[in-house]
Amino acid sequence: MAKTPSKSPTAKSKVPEIVEYRSGDPLWIRWLLPCDMATVAKMDRLEFDHESWVEKDFAVFLKGHHTRLGFVATAHDHIVGYMVYEWFKNRVELVRLCVLPEVRRQTVATQMIVQLKERLRASKKCRHLAANVPDHLLPMQLFLKKEEFRALHVLSEEDGNDFYRMIYTF
C-alpha cells in the first residue's frame, strides 16, 4: 500500500503563487517552526522589500530568548501569514505581522491577533499588546485601529523614520 504524503500542520509549506482562501475557509494557526523559516523569509521580502528579514534574522530573533515567539497561519497546506512577537512582563510587542497579498482582507491577520489576545487574557499578567508601525505602512495602522489598538504617540529615529506606537489594552 502506497504511503500518502503527510497533511500535518508540521509539513513544510511553500509560498503559493495563488492561494484560493476565502473568509470562512479553515485556517490553522500554529507555532512558527524552523522548517517554516524559508517561506516566512520569502513572504517578508515580498512585503517589506529593503526592510525585510532573511532566514537568519528570524532564527536569531526566535532563538535569542524564550520569550520570543511566532505563529504561522496555514490554509490548504500553505503558509498564508505569520506573526512574530516578544513577551515581556507586562506587555507583548508585535514585531512582525504579514499576510500574503492574495488573502488580505479575509480575516487571516485578525484571527492571528485574536489568538494572541486570547493568550494574553489567559496569562492575566500582560495587560498590553503593542506595536511600532512605520508611518509609511498606513494599511497596518488602519488594520490595528480596526483591532482596537490606539496610537499613543510618534517615535522618531535619527535616520528620519517615524513610527506610530500603537497599543491594545485589556
PyMOL commands that set and color helices and strands:
alter all, ss='L'
color gray80, all
select helices_A, chain A and resi 34-51+55-63+101-103+108-123+138-146
alter helices_A, ss='H'
color red, helices_A
select strands_A, chain A and resi 28-31+68-75+78-87+91-99+128-134+150-156+162-169
alter strands_A, ss='S'
color yellow, strands_A
deselect
rebuild
show_as cartoon
